[in-house]
Amino acid sequence: MPKVTYTPAKGLVQEAGSGVNITGNISSNYLRFISGDWFGMTLSTLADTAVDSGFTMADGTIYQAAWDGGGAAALVLPEAKAGALTVLRLTAQADGGANLTVTTASGDYYAGQSLNTDVVNLGDGLMTHNRILGNDWTDTVATGGGAIVTANGTTHNRFTLAATATNNQSNIGAELAFFCHEDGYWRMSWLASELGSGALNGTFAFSAV
Protein backbone atom coordinates (compact mmCIF):
# COMPACT_ATOMS: atom_id res chain seq x y z
CA MET A 1 0.00 0.00 0.00
CA PRO A 2 1.46 3.40 -0.90
CA LYS A 3 1.90 6.07 1.72
CA VAL A 4 -0.91 8.62 1.91
CA THR A 5 -0.28 12.07 3.37
CA TYR A 6 -3.00 14.55 4.24
CA THR A 7 -2.34 18.27 4.64
CA PRO A 8 -4.88 21.10 4.85
CA ALA A 9 -3.18 22.79 1.89
CA LYS A 10 -3.04 19.84 -0.54
CA GLY A 11 -5.56 17.33 0.76
CA LEU A 12 -4.68 13.67 0.17
CA VAL A 13 -1.40 13.05 -1.62
CA GLN A 14 0.02 9.63 -2.54
CA GLU A 15 3.72 9.23 -1.85
CA ALA A 16 6.37 6.53 -1.82
CA GLY A 17 6.43 4.37 1.27
CA SER A 18 3.61 2.99 3.39
CA GLY A 19 1.18 4.16 6.02
CA VAL A 20 -0.90 7.29 6.57
CA ASN A 21 0.55 10.63 7.65
CA ILE A 22 -1.77 13.43 8.77
CA THR A 23 -0.73 16.99 9.47
CA GLY A 24 -3.11 19.66 10.72
CA ASN A 25 -6.25 19.26 12.81
CA ILE A 26 -8.60 16.28 12.78
CA SER A 27 -12.19 17.25 13.53
CA SER A 28 -14.08 14.26 14.90
CA ASN A 29 -16.91 14.09 17.43
CA TYR A 30 -15.84 10.56 18.28
CA LEU A 31 -12.36 11.81 19.24
CA ARG A 32 -13.98 14.55 21.32
CA PHE A 33 -16.17 11.96 23.05
CA ILE A 34 -13.33 9.66 24.08
CA SER A 35 -10.85 12.43 25.00
CA GLY A 36 -12.96 15.20 26.52
CA ASP A 37 -11.54 17.77 24.10
CA TRP A 38 -14.60 19.98 23.55
CA PHE A 39 -12.79 22.58 21.41
CA GLY A 40 -15.05 23.77 18.61
CA MET A 41 -18.34 22.95 20.34
CA THR A 42 -20.98 25.59 21.10
CA LEU A 43 -21.13 26.66 24.76
CA SER A 44 -24.44 27.16 26.54
CA THR A 45 -24.37 28.40 30.16
CA LEU A 46 -27.41 27.55 32.27
CA ALA A 47 -28.52 28.63 35.73
CA ASP A 48 -29.98 26.08 38.13
CA THR A 49 -33.53 27.25 37.43
CA ALA A 50 -33.07 26.74 33.69
CA VAL A 51 -31.95 23.15 34.24
CA ASP A 52 -34.82 22.50 36.66
CA SER A 53 -37.24 23.67 33.96
CA GLY A 54 -35.94 20.98 31.60
CA PHE A 55 -34.78 21.36 28.02
CA THR A 56 -33.86 19.47 24.87
CA MET A 57 -30.13 19.28 24.32
CA ALA A 58 -28.67 20.25 20.94
CA ASP A 59 -26.12 18.46 18.81
CA GLY A 60 -22.67 20.08 18.99
CA THR A 61 -23.37 21.87 22.27
CA ILE A 62 -21.72 21.65 25.69
CA TYR A 63 -23.93 22.82 28.54
CA GLN A 64 -22.27 24.32 31.62
CA ALA A 65 -25.12 23.74 34.02
CA ALA A 66 -25.30 25.10 37.57
CA TRP A 67 -27.68 22.35 38.68
CA ASP A 68 -27.42 21.77 42.43
CA GLY A 69 -29.82 18.86 42.69
CA GLY A 70 -32.34 20.76 44.80
CA GLY A 71 -35.01 20.32 42.13
CA ALA A 72 -35.63 17.56 39.63
CA ALA A 73 -34.45 18.13 36.06
CA ALA A 74 -35.70 16.37 32.92
CA LEU A 75 -33.46 16.67 29.86
CA VAL A 76 -34.05 15.21 26.41
CA LEU A 77 -31.36 14.24 23.92
CA PRO A 78 -31.51 15.47 20.32
CA GLU A 79 -32.42 13.07 17.53
CA ALA A 80 -29.86 10.28 17.42
CA LYS A 81 -28.08 10.79 14.10
CA ALA A 82 -24.69 9.16 13.62
CA GLY A 83 -21.88 11.49 14.70
CA ALA A 84 -24.01 13.68 16.98
CA LEU A 85 -22.45 14.77 20.28
CA THR A 86 -23.81 16.73 23.23
CA VAL A 87 -22.28 17.28 26.69
CA LEU A 88 -23.52 18.26 30.16
CA ARG A 89 -20.92 19.67 32.59
CA LEU A 90 -21.99 20.43 36.15
CA THR A 91 -20.82 23.79 37.46
CA ALA A 92 -22.46 23.49 40.88
CA GLN A 93 -22.22 20.94 43.68
CA ALA A 94 -25.14 18.63 42.86
CA ASP A 95 -26.07 17.14 46.22
CA GLY A 96 -29.66 18.31 46.82
CA GLY A 97 -31.23 14.85 46.59
CA ALA A 98 -33.32 15.29 43.42
CA ASN A 99 -32.96 13.34 40.17
CA LEU A 100 -31.65 14.47 36.80
CA THR A 101 -32.96 12.38 33.92
CA VAL A 102 -31.69 12.32 30.35
CA THR A 103 -34.23 10.70 28.03
CA THR A 104 -33.77 9.92 24.35
CA ALA A 105 -36.05 11.31 21.66
CA SER A 106 -38.98 9.10 20.70
CA GLY A 107 -37.80 5.96 18.92
CA ASP A 108 -34.17 6.35 20.03
CA TYR A 109 -32.37 4.31 22.70
CA TYR A 110 -29.15 4.02 24.63
CA ALA A 111 -26.80 1.63 22.87
CA GLY A 112 -26.06 -1.64 24.61
CA GLN A 113 -23.12 -0.71 26.85
CA SER A 114 -21.54 -1.44 30.20
CA LEU A 115 -19.84 1.34 32.19
CA ASN A 116 -17.35 0.18 34.81
CA THR A 117 -17.35 3.13 37.22
CA ASP A 118 -14.60 3.87 39.73
CA VAL A 119 -14.23 5.33 43.22
CA VAL A 120 -11.07 7.29 44.07
CA ASN A 121 -11.77 9.26 47.30
CA LEU A 122 -8.81 11.62 47.15
CA GLY A 123 -10.61 14.86 47.99
CA ASP A 124 -13.65 16.99 47.22
CA GLY A 125 -13.84 18.25 43.66
CA LEU A 126 -10.67 16.54 42.50
CA MET A 127 -10.77 15.49 38.85
CA THR A 128 -8.66 12.36 39.35
CA HIS A 129 -11.15 9.88 37.93
CA ASN A 130 -10.89 8.18 34.57
CA ARG A 131 -13.35 9.18 31.89
CA ILE A 132 -15.62 6.13 31.90
CA LEU A 133 -16.63 4.84 28.46
CA GLY A 134 -19.10 2.02 27.92
CA ASN A 135 -18.02 -1.30 26.44
CA ASP A 136 -20.35 -3.18 24.10
CA TRP A 137 -20.23 -6.21 26.37
CA THR A 138 -21.21 -6.60 30.02
CA ASP A 139 -18.28 -6.50 32.42
CA THR A 140 -18.24 -9.20 35.08
CA VAL A 141 -16.02 -7.48 37.67
CA ALA A 142 -16.21 -3.90 38.97
CA THR A 143 -12.49 -3.21 38.71
CA GLY A 144 -12.43 0.39 39.93
CA GLY A 145 -14.20 -0.02 43.25
CA GLY A 146 -17.44 1.36 41.81
CA ALA A 147 -20.28 -0.45 40.08
CA ILE A 148 -21.08 -1.90 36.67
CA VAL A 149 -23.87 0.10 35.04
CA THR A 150 -25.51 -1.40 31.96
CA ALA A 151 -27.86 -0.26 29.20
CA ASN A 152 -29.58 -3.14 27.40
CA GLY A 153 -29.56 -1.59 23.93
CA THR A 154 -33.18 -2.50 23.18
CA THR A 155 -35.55 -0.75 25.60
CA HIS A 156 -33.47 1.56 27.78
CA ASN A 157 -34.22 5.15 26.80
CA ARG A 158 -33.58 7.03 30.05
CA PHE A 159 -30.56 7.66 32.25
CA THR A 160 -31.10 8.84 35.84
CA LEU A 161 -28.55 10.53 38.08
CA ALA A 162 -29.54 11.19 41.70
CA ALA A 163 -27.92 14.18 43.38
CA THR A 164 -27.11 12.14 46.47
CA ALA A 165 -26.21 14.18 49.55
CA THR A 166 -22.81 14.18 51.29
CA ASN A 167 -21.02 11.46 49.30
CA ASN A 168 -21.27 11.42 45.51
CA GLN A 169 -19.54 11.89 42.16
CA SER A 170 -21.62 14.85 40.95
CA ASN A 171 -19.53 17.67 42.34
CA ILE A 172 -18.43 20.69 40.29
CA GLY A 173 -16.83 19.60 37.02
CA ALA A 174 -18.58 16.25 36.59
CA GLU A 175 -19.47 15.53 32.95
CA LEU A 176 -21.96 13.40 31.07
CA ALA A 177 -21.28 13.14 27.33
CA PHE A 178 -23.54 11.53 24.75
CA PHE A 179 -22.31 10.36 21.35
CA CYS A 180 -24.40 8.75 18.61
CA HIS A 181 -22.29 6.00 17.03
CA GLU A 182 -25.11 4.85 14.74
CA ASP A 183 -28.54 6.22 13.93
CA GLY A 184 -30.98 5.65 16.77
CA TYR A 185 -28.47 4.81 19.52
CA TRP A 186 -26.48 6.84 22.05
CA ARG A 187 -23.27 5.97 23.85
CA MET A 188 -22.59 7.72 27.17
CA SER A 189 -19.41 8.64 29.02
CA TRP A 190 -19.00 9.80 32.62
CA LEU A 191 -16.31 11.91 34.24
CA ALA A 192 -16.75 12.00 38.02
CA SER A 193 -15.97 14.83 40.41
CA GLU A 194 -16.12 13.61 43.98
CA LEU A 195 -17.81 14.92 47.11
CA GLY A 196 -17.15 13.35 50.51
CA SER A 197 -16.15 9.71 50.03
CA GLY A 198 -16.65 9.97 46.27
CA ALA A 199 -19.06 7.03 46.27
CA LEU A 200 -21.13 6.53 43.16
CA ASN A 201 -24.44 8.37 43.36
CA GLY A 202 -27.35 6.49 44.87
CA THR A 203 -29.08 6.28 41.51
CA PHE A 204 -26.85 6.06 38.44
CA ALA A 205 -28.78 3.86 36.06
CA PHE A 206 -30.42 3.29 32.69
CA SER A 207 -34.09 2.34 32.44
CA ALA A 208 -37.04 2.05 30.06
CA VAL A 209 -39.94 4.50 30.18
C-alpha atoms as a printed R data frame, in Angstrom:
    type eleno elety resid chain resno       x      y      z
1   ATOM     1    CA   MET     A     1   0.000  0.000  0.000
2   ATOM     2    CA   PRO     A     2   1.463  3.400 -0.902
3   ATOM     3    CA   LYS     A     3   1.903  6.073  1.721
4   ATOM     4    CA   VAL     A     4  -0.911  8.617  1.913
5   ATOM     5    CA   THR     A     5  -0.284 12.071  3.374
6   ATOM     6    CA   TYR     A     6  -2.999 14.554  4.240
7   ATOM     7    CA   THR     A     7  -2.338 18.272  4.636
8   ATOM     8    CA   PRO     A     8  -4.880 21.096  4.850
9   ATOM     9    CA   ALA     A     9  -3.179 22.789  1.887
10  ATOM    10    CA   LYS     A    10  -3.037 19.836 -0.543
11  ATOM    11    CA   GLY     A    11  -5.559 17.329  0.764
12  ATOM    12    CA   LEU     A    12  -4.679 13.668  0.170
13  ATOM    13    CA   VAL     A    13  -1.397 13.052 -1.616
14  ATOM    14    CA   GLN     A    14   0.021  9.635 -2.539
15  ATOM    15    CA   GLU     A    15   3.724  9.235 -1.852
16  ATOM    16    CA   ALA     A    16   6.371  6.532 -1.823
17  ATOM    17    CA   GLY     A    17   6.431  4.369  1.273
18  ATOM    18    CA   SER     A    18   3.608  2.991  3.387
19  ATOM    19    CA   GLY     A    19   1.180  4.164  6.024
20  ATOM    20    CA   VAL     A    20  -0.899  7.286  6.574
21  ATOM    21    CA   ASN     A    21   0.550 10.626  7.650
22  ATOM    22    CA   ILE     A    22  -1.767 13.429  8.773
23  ATOM    23    CA   THR     A    23  -0.727 16.994  9.470
24  ATOM    24    CA   GLY     A    24  -3.105 19.656 10.723
25  ATOM    25    CA   ASN     A    25  -6.249 19.257 12.809
26  ATOM    26    CA   ILE     A    26  -8.601 16.284 12.781
27  ATOM    27    CA   SER     A    27 -12.186 17.252 13.528
28  ATOM    28    CA   SER     A    28 -14.079 14.265 14.897
29  ATOM    29    CA   ASN     A    29 -16.913 14.094 17.427
30  ATOM    30    CA   TYR     A    30 -15.835 10.558 18.277
31  ATOM    31    CA   LEU     A    31 -12.357 11.808 19.242
32  ATOM    32    CA   ARG     A    32 -13.980 14.551 21.318
33  ATOM    33    CA   PHE     A    33 -16.172 11.959 23.049
34  ATOM    34    CA   ILE     A    34 -13.327  9.661 24.081
35  ATOM    35    CA   SER     A    35 -10.850 12.427 24.999
36  ATOM    36    CA   GLY     A    36 -12.964 15.201 26.520
37  ATOM    37    CA   ASP     A    37 -11.542 17.774 24.100
38  ATOM    38    CA   TRP     A    38 -14.595 19.981 23.551
39  ATOM    39    CA   PHE     A    39 -12.791 22.576 21.414
40  ATOM    40    CA   GLY     A    40 -15.055 23.770 18.614
41  ATOM    41    CA   MET     A    41 -18.345 22.954 20.338
42  ATOM    42    CA   THR     A    42 -20.976 25.591 21.104
43  ATOM    43    CA   LEU     A    43 -21.129 26.665 24.760
44  ATOM    44    CA   SER     A    44 -24.445 27.161 26.544
45  ATOM    45    CA   THR     A    45 -24.369 28.398 30.157
46  ATOM    46    CA   LEU     A    46 -27.413 27.547 32.269
47  ATOM    47    CA   ALA     A    47 -28.524 28.626 35.728
48  ATOM    48    CA   ASP     A    48 -29.978 26.077 38.134
49  ATOM    49    CA   THR     A    49 -33.528 27.245 37.432
50  ATOM    50    CA   ALA     A    50 -33.073 26.738 33.689
51  ATOM    51    CA   VAL     A    51 -31.948 23.154 34.242
52  ATOM    52    CA   ASP     A    52 -34.820 22.504 36.662
53  ATOM    53    CA   SER     A    53 -37.240 23.667 33.960
54  ATOM    54    CA   GLY     A    54 -35.941 20.976 31.602
55  ATOM    55    CA   PHE     A    55 -34.781 21.358 28.020
56  ATOM    56    CA   THR     A    56 -33.858 19.471 24.875
57  ATOM    57    CA   MET     A    57 -30.129 19.277 24.320
58  ATOM    58    CA   ALA     A    58 -28.674 20.250 20.936
59  ATOM    59    CA   ASP     A    59 -26.121 18.463 18.811
60  ATOM    60    CA   GLY     A    60 -22.673 20.080 18.987
61  ATOM    61    CA   THR     A    61 -23.365 21.872 22.268
62  ATOM    62    CA   ILE     A    62 -21.721 21.647 25.685
63  ATOM    63    CA   TYR     A    63 -23.929 22.825 28.538
64  ATOM    64    CA   GLN     A    64 -22.273 24.320 31.615
65  ATOM    65    CA   ALA     A    65 -25.123 23.743 34.025
66  ATOM    66    CA   ALA     A    66 -25.297 25.104 37.571
67  ATOM    67    CA   TRP     A    67 -27.679 22.349 38.681
68  ATOM    68    CA   ASP     A    68 -27.420 21.771 42.432
69  ATOM    69    CA   GLY     A    69 -29.820 18.864 42.692
70  ATOM    70    CA   GLY     A    70 -32.340 20.757 44.796
71  ATOM    71    CA   GLY     A    71 -35.014 20.321 42.129
72  ATOM    72    CA   ALA     A    72 -35.631 17.560 39.631
73  ATOM    73    CA   ALA     A    73 -34.448 18.132 36.064
74  ATOM    74    CA   ALA     A    74 -35.698 16.367 32.924
75  ATOM    75    CA   LEU     A    75 -33.458 16.674 29.861
76  ATOM    76    CA   VAL     A    76 -34.052 15.208 26.408
77  ATOM    77    CA   LEU     A    77 -31.360 14.236 23.918
78  ATOM    78    CA   PRO     A    78 -31.509 15.469 20.321
79  ATOM    79    CA   GLU     A    79 -32.424 13.068 17.531
80  ATOM    80    CA   ALA     A    80 -29.859 10.277 17.420
81  ATOM    81    CA   LYS     A    81 -28.083 10.789 14.102
82  ATOM    82    CA   ALA     A    82 -24.690  9.160 13.624
83  ATOM    83    CA   GLY     A    83 -21.877 11.494 14.698
84  ATOM    84    CA   ALA     A    84 -24.012 13.681 16.976
85  ATOM    85    CA   LEU     A    85 -22.448 14.775 20.282
86  ATOM    86    CA   THR     A    86 -23.808 16.733 23.231
87  ATOM    87    CA   VAL     A    87 -22.285 17.285 26.693
88  ATOM    88    CA   LEU     A    88 -23.516 18.265 30.159
89  ATOM    89    CA   ARG     A    89 -20.919 19.669 32.585
90  ATOM    90    CA   LEU     A    90 -21.994 20.431 36.151
91  ATOM    91    CA   THR     A    91 -20.823 23.791 37.462
92  ATOM    92    CA   ALA     A    92 -22.456 23.491 40.882
93  ATOM    93    CA   GLN     A    93 -22.224 20.935 43.681
94  ATOM    94    CA   ALA     A    94 -25.144 18.633 42.861
95  ATOM    95    CA   ASP     A    95 -26.070 17.136 46.218
96  ATOM    96    CA   GLY     A    96 -29.655 18.305 46.818
97  ATOM    97    CA   GLY     A    97 -31.233 14.851 46.589
98  ATOM    98    CA   ALA     A    98 -33.315 15.290 43.422
99  ATOM    99    CA   ASN     A    99 -32.956 13.343 40.165
100 ATOM   100    CA   LEU     A   100 -31.647 14.467 36.802
101 ATOM   101    CA   THR     A   101 -32.959 12.383 33.923
102 ATOM   102    CA   VAL     A   102 -31.685 12.321 30.349
103 ATOM   103    CA   THR     A   103 -34.229 10.703 28.027
104 ATOM   104    CA   THR     A   104 -33.772  9.921 24.353
105 ATOM   105    CA   ALA     A   105 -36.046 11.309 21.658
106 ATOM   106    CA   SER     A   106 -38.984  9.104 20.696
107 ATOM   107    CA   GLY     A   107 -37.803  5.962 18.916
108 ATOM   108    CA   ASP     A   108 -34.167  6.350 20.028
109 ATOM   109    CA   TYR     A   109 -32.370  4.307 22.701
110 ATOM   110    CA   TYR     A   110 -29.146  4.017 24.625
111 ATOM   111    CA   ALA     A   111 -26.800  1.625 22.870
112 ATOM   112    CA   GLY     A   112 -26.057 -1.642 24.610
113 ATOM   113    CA   GLN     A   113 -23.120 -0.713 26.847
114 ATOM   114    CA   SER     A   114 -21.539 -1.438 30.197
115 ATOM   115    CA   LEU     A   115 -19.842  1.342 32.188
116 ATOM   116    CA   ASN     A   116 -17.346  0.183 34.808
117 ATOM   117    CA   THR     A   117 -17.352  3.133 37.221
118 ATOM   118    CA   ASP     A   118 -14.604  3.871 39.728
119 ATOM   119    CA   VAL     A   119 -14.231  5.332 43.224
120 ATOM   120    CA   VAL     A   120 -11.071  7.295 44.065
121 ATOM   121    CA   ASN     A   121 -11.772  9.264 47.297
122 ATOM   122    CA   LEU     A   122  -8.810 11.617 47.152
123 ATOM   123    CA   GLY     A   123 -10.611 14.862 47.992
124 ATOM   124    CA   ASP     A   124 -13.652 16.990 47.224
125 ATOM   125    CA   GLY     A   125 -13.840 18.246 43.658
126 ATOM   126    CA   LEU     A   126 -10.667 16.541 42.504
127 ATOM   127    CA   MET     A   127 -10.769 15.489 38.847
128 ATOM   128    CA   THR     A   128  -8.664 12.362 39.345
129 ATOM   129    CA   HIS     A   129 -11.154  9.878 37.930
130 ATOM   130    CA   ASN     A   130 -10.886  8.184 34.572
131 ATOM   131    CA   ARG     A   131 -13.349  9.183 31.892
132 ATOM   132    CA   ILE     A   132 -15.617  6.129 31.899
133 ATOM   133    CA   LEU     A   133 -16.628  4.839 28.462
134 ATOM   134    CA   GLY     A   134 -19.102  2.021 27.916
135 ATOM   135    CA   ASN     A   135 -18.023 -1.303 26.444
136 ATOM   136    CA   ASP     A   136 -20.350 -3.179 24.098
137 ATOM   137    CA   TRP     A   137 -20.235 -6.209 26.373
138 ATOM   138    CA   THR     A   138 -21.211 -6.603 30.019
139 ATOM   139    CA   ASP     A   139 -18.279 -6.503 32.416
140 ATOM   140    CA   THR     A   140 -18.237 -9.195 35.080
141 ATOM   141    CA   VAL     A   141 -16.016 -7.483 37.666
142 ATOM   142    CA   ALA     A   142 -16.205 -3.902 38.975
143 ATOM   143    CA   THR     A   143 -12.490 -3.210 38.706
144 ATOM   144    CA   GLY     A   144 -12.426  0.393 39.929
145 ATOM   145    CA   GLY     A   145 -14.201 -0.024 43.255
146 ATOM   146    CA   GLY     A   146 -17.436  1.364 41.813
147 ATOM   147    CA   ALA     A   147 -20.276 -0.446 40.079
148 ATOM   148    CA   ILE     A   148 -21.085 -1.896 36.675
149 ATOM   149    CA   VAL     A   149 -23.874  0.102 35.040
150 ATOM   150    CA   THR     A   150 -25.510 -1.401 31.956
151 ATOM   151    CA   ALA     A   151 -27.863 -0.263 29.201
152 ATOM   152    CA   ASN     A   152 -29.577 -3.141 27.404
153 ATOM   153    CA   GLY     A   153 -29.562 -1.588 23.926
154 ATOM   154    CA   THR     A   154 -33.179 -2.498 23.185
155 ATOM   155    CA   THR     A   155 -35.553 -0.753 25.598
156 ATOM   156    CA   HIS     A   156 -33.474  1.558 27.781
157 ATOM   157    CA   ASN     A   157 -34.222  5.151 26.801
158 ATOM   158    CA   ARG     A   158 -33.576  7.032 30.046
159 ATOM   159    CA   PHE     A   159 -30.557  7.658 32.254
160 ATOM   160    CA   THR     A   160 -31.095  8.837 35.835
161 ATOM   161    CA   LEU     A   161 -28.550 10.532 38.083
162 ATOM   162    CA   ALA     A   162 -29.544 11.186 41.698
163 ATOM   163    CA   ALA     A   163 -27.916 14.182 43.380
164 ATOM   164    CA   THR     A   164 -27.106 12.145 46.472
165 ATOM   165    CA   ALA     A   165 -26.215 14.183 49.555
166 ATOM   166    CA   THR     A   166 -22.806 14.177 51.294
167 ATOM   167    CA   ASN     A   167 -21.023 11.458 49.298
168 ATOM   168    CA   ASN     A   168 -21.272 11.424 45.511
169 ATOM   169    CA   GLN     A   169 -19.536 11.888 42.158
170 ATOM   170    CA   SER     A   170 -21.617 14.846 40.945
171 ATOM   171    CA   ASN     A   171 -19.531 17.671 42.337
172 ATOM   172    CA   ILE     A   172 -18.426 20.687 40.292
173 ATOM   173    CA   GLY     A   173 -16.832 19.598 37.024
174 ATOM   174    CA   ALA     A   174 -18.585 16.254 36.586
175 ATOM   175    CA   GLU     A   175 -19.469 15.530 32.954
176 ATOM   176    CA   LEU     A   176 -21.959 13.405 31.068
177 ATOM   177    CA   ALA     A   177 -21.280 13.144 27.332
178 ATOM   178    CA   PHE     A   178 -23.545 11.532 24.748
179 ATOM   179    CA   PHE     A   179 -22.312 10.364 21.349
180 ATOM   180    CA   CYS     A   180 -24.399  8.753 18.609
181 ATOM   181    CA   HIS     A   181 -22.290  6.001 17.030
182 ATOM   182    CA   GLU     A   182 -25.115  4.852 14.743
183 ATOM   183    CA   ASP     A   183 -28.542  6.221 13.931
184 ATOM   184    CA   GLY     A   184 -30.983  5.650 16.766
185 ATOM   185    CA   TYR     A   185 -28.468  4.810 19.517
186 ATOM   186    CA   TRP     A   186 -26.477  6.843 22.052
187 ATOM   187    CA   ARG     A   187 -23.273  5.975 23.845
188 ATOM   188    CA   MET     A   188 -22.587  7.720 27.167
189 ATOM   189    CA   SER     A   189 -19.413  8.643 29.023
190 ATOM   190    CA   TRP     A   190 -18.996  9.799 32.619
191 ATOM   191    CA   LEU     A   191 -16.307 11.911 34.237
192 ATOM   192    CA   ALA     A   192 -16.749 11.999 38.015
193 ATOM   193    CA   SER     A   193 -15.974 14.833 40.414
194 ATOM   194    CA   GLU     A   194 -16.120 13.609 43.980
195 ATOM   195    CA   LEU     A   195 -17.806 14.920 47.111
196 ATOM   196    CA   GLY     A   196 -17.148 13.352 50.505
197 ATOM   197    CA   SER     A   197 -16.146  9.715 50.027
198 ATOM   198    CA   GLY     A   198 -16.648  9.969 46.270
199 ATOM   199    CA   ALA     A   199 -19.060  7.032 46.272
200 ATOM   200    CA   LEU     A   200 -21.127  6.529 43.159
201 ATOM   201    CA   ASN     A   201 -24.445  8.375 43.357
202 ATOM   202    CA   GLY     A   202 -27.354  6.489 44.869
203 ATOM   203    CA   THR     A   203 -29.076  6.280 41.508
204 ATOM   204    CA   PHE     A   204 -26.848  6.055 38.443
205 ATOM   205    CA   ALA     A   205 -28.783  3.858 36.063
206 ATOM   206    CA   PHE     A   206 -30.423  3.290 32.691
207 ATOM   207    CA   SER     A   207 -34.087  2.342 32.436
208 ATOM   208    CA   ALA     A   208 -37.036  2.052 30.061
209 ATOM   209    CA   VAL     A   209 -39.939  4.503 30.180
